[in-house]
Amino acid sequence: MSTQDARKRLELLQGTPDLVILRTLIFGSQHGQGIARAIQDTSGKEQLVEHMALCPALQRPEDAGRKRLVQETNEWKRLTGAIVRVLGPEGAEG
């Protein structure tokens, strides 16, 4: 078994597919499999996304664009910042 197989991949959290799809599409249009591959590559192979799992997100209307990407990115940064603050500094467990 390779180290890639041995390492557990991170799963996309609910609500994040739209964000990562929009971020991926900022570099140009792609089909589902290309988007899934780009997410896997840019995440350092940490996120394995089946292109069929992206279908619901890809079928949503494209009324979002860059404005939605900025809004969702800011919301995601706020959420992850809050989680980091709740978890506290590393090594605090003693």
C-alpha positions in Angstrom: 0.0 0.0 0.0 1.4 3.4 -1.0 1.8 6.3 1.5 -1.0 8.1 -0.4 -3.3 5.1 0.2 -2.3 4.9 3.9 -3.0 8.5 4.5 -6.6 9.4 5.2 -7.8 12.0 2.8 -9.7 15.0 3.9 -13.4 15.1 3.0 -15.1 18.3 1.8 -17.3 19.7 4.5 -20.9 20.5 3.8 -21.1 23.8 2.0 -17.5 23.8 0.7 -18.0 22.3 -2.8 -19.3 25.5 -4.2 -16.4 27.4 -2.8 -13.7 25.1 -4.1 -15.5 24.8 -7.5 -15.7 28.5 -7.9 -12.0 28.9 -6.9 -11.0 26.2 -9.4 -13.1 27.7 -12.2 -11.4 31.1 -11.7 -8.5 29.6 -13.8 -10.9 28.7 -16.6 -13.8 26.5 -17.4 -13.5 22.8 -16.9 -15.7 19.7 -16.9 -16.5 17.7 -13.7 -13.6 15.4 -13.9 -11.2 18.2 -14.6 -12.5 20.1 -11.6 -12.2 17.1 -9.4 -8.6 16.5 -10.6 -7.7 20.2 -10.0 -9.1 20.1 -6.5 -7.1 17.0 -5.7 -3.9 18.5 -7.2 -4.1 21.9 -5.6 -4.9 20.3 -2.2 -1.7 18.4 -2.3 -3.6 15.2 -2.9 -5.4 15.6 0.5 -8.8 15.9 -1.0 -10.1 13.1 -3.3 -13.3 14.3 -4.9 -15.3 12.0 -7.2 -16.4 14.1 -10.1 -19.9 12.6 -9.8 -20.1 14.0 -6.2 -19.7 17.5 -7.7 -22.7 17.1 -10.0 -25.2 18.8 -7.7 -23.0 21.8 -7.1 -22.2 22.0 -10.9 -25.9 22.0 -11.7 -26.6 25.1 -9.6 -27.2 28.3 -11.6 -24.0 30.3 -12.3 -25.4 33.5 -10.7 -22.5 33.5 -8.3 -19.3 34.4 -10.0 -16.4 36.3 -8.4 -18.6 38.2 -6.0 -19.9 34.9 -4.5 -16.4 33.5 -4.4 -15.2 36.5 -2.4 -18.2 36.3 0.0 -17.8 32.5 0.6 -14.0 32.8 1.0 -14.5 35.5 3.6 -17.1 33.4 5.4 -14.9 30.3 5.3 -11.9 32.2 6.7 -14.1 33.6 9.5 -15.3 30.1 10.3 -11.9 28.4 10.3 -10.5 31.3 12.4 -13.2 30.8 15.0 -12.5 27.0 15.1 -8.8 27.6 15.5 -9.5 30.0 18.4 -11.8 27.4 20.1 -9.2 24.7 19.7 -6.5 26.9 21.2 -2.8 26.9 20.6 -1.1 23.6 19.7 0.5 21.8 22.5 -1.9 23.3 25.1 -3.0 19.8 26.1 0.2 19.4 28.0 
